[in-house]
């Protein structure tokens, strides 16, 4: 399958996807999901035939690029879209030229998915919105 995956200014579409997946589907509170970082993040939006179906948010801290808020609508899971979004996000970060580490906080059940994309666990289990997570990274 092919999707249109690109950097976007359409934060509303990204937040709508996150709301559908994280708040409605996973039961995360709006207070935990919607934060004050959307205005400083770089947003990645995946579209299928023009319809938003997945997103991620990139944040920069020093020489670390963090990929977060990665989600794909249930209708598009298992298609390779999640991996395509993560890989595109990593390429956007690498293209900056000032990033030497790409990090993400993985829900524990998804660690194997991220390991297949080259990420390695680099921290202990922590709680994020009631869901166990582990920090993962790729050193560039």
C-alpha positions in Angstrom: 0.0 0.0 0.0 1.0 3.6 -0.5 0.0 6.5 1.6 0.8 10.2 1.6 2.9 10.7 4.7 4.3 14.2 5.2 5.0 17.1 7.6 1.8 19.0 8.1 0.4 22.2 9.6 -3.0 20.5 10.0 -2.7 20.0 13.8 -6.5 19.7 14.1 -6.4 16.5 11.9 -3.5 15.1 14.0 -5.3 15.8 17.3 -8.5 14.3 15.9 -6.7 11.1 15.2 -5.0 11.0 18.6 -8.4 11.7 20.2 -9.9 8.7 18.3 -7.1 6.3 19.2 -5.8 7.4 22.6 -8.9 9.0 24.3 -11.8 7.0 22.8 -10.2 3.7 22.1 -7.5 3.4 24.8 -9.4 5.4 27.5 -6.6 7.9 28.1 -7.9 11.2 29.7 -8.0 14.3 27.6 -5.8 16.0 30.2 -3.1 13.4 29.6 -3.3 13.4 25.8 -3.8 17.1 24.9 -0.8 19.0 26.2 0.9 22.3 25.5 3.5 20.9 23.1 1.5 20.7 19.9 2.5 24.3 19.1 6.2 23.5 19.2 6.1 20.0 17.7 6.6 19.0 14.1 3.5 17.0 13.0 3.5 14.0 10.6 0.2 13.1 9.0 -0.6 10.0 6.9 -3.5 10.2 4.5 -5.1 7.4 2.5 -7.0 8.8 -0.5 -7.0 12.2 1.2 -8.4 11.0 4.5 -6.2 11.3 7.7 -5.4 7.8 9.0 -2.3 8.1 11.1 0.0 10.6 12.8 3.1 11.3 14.9 4.5 14.3 16.7 8.3 15.1 16.7 9.9 17.1 19.5 13.5 18.3 19.7 15.5 18.5 22.9 19.2 19.3 22.3 20.5 16.7 19.9 17.7 14.2 20.6 14.6 14.0 18.3 11.7 12.3 20.0 8.9 10.6 18.1 5.7 10.6 20.0 1.9 10.5 19.8 2.2 7.8 17.1 -1.2 6.4 16.2 -3.0 4.7 13.3 -6.7 4.2 13.0 -7.8 0.7 13.7 -8.9 0.3 10.0 -5.3 0.8 8.9 -3.5 -1.3 11.5 -1.5 -4.3 10.2 -0.9 -2.7 6.9 2.6 -1.4 7.5 1.4 2.2 8.0 2.7 2.4 11.5 6.2 1.4 10.4 6.0 3.8 7.5 5.0 6.7 9.8 7.9 5.9 12.3 10.4 5.5 9.4 9.3 8.8 7.8 9.5 10.6 11.2 13.1 9.3 11.6 14.0 10.5 8.1 12.6 14.0 8.9 14.7 14.1 12.1 17.8 12.9 10.4 17.4 15.5 7.6 17.8 18.3 10.2 21.5 17.4 10.5 21.7 18.2 14.2 20.2 15.1 15.7 22.4 12.3 17.0 19.7 10.3 18.8 16.1 9.4 18.0 14.0 8.4 21.0 10.4 7.3 21.7 8.3 6.1 24.6 6.9 2.7 23.6 3.9 1.1 25.2 5.3 -2.2 26.5 3.2 -4.4 24.2 4.7 -2.5 21.2 8.4 -3.0 22.0 8.8 -5.8 19.5 7.3 -3.6 16.8 9.9 -0.8 17.4 12.8 -3.3 17.8 12.0 -4.4 14.2 12.5 -0.8 13.2 15.9 -0.6 14.8 15.0 0.9 18.2 16.6 -0.6 21.4 15.1 -0.4 24.9 17.2 2.1 27.0 15.3 2.6 30.2 13.1 1.1 32.9 9.4 0.7 32.7 7.5 3.9 33.6 3.8 4.8 33.8 2.4 7.2 31.2 -1.3 7.8 31.5 -1.8 4.5 33.3 0.0 2.5 30.5 3.4 0.8 31.1 6.0 2.3 28.7 9.7 1.9 28.1 12.1 4.4 26.6 13.7 3.3 23.3 16.3 4.8 21.1 18.4 4.7 17.9 21.8 6.3 18.2 22.8 7.9 14.8 
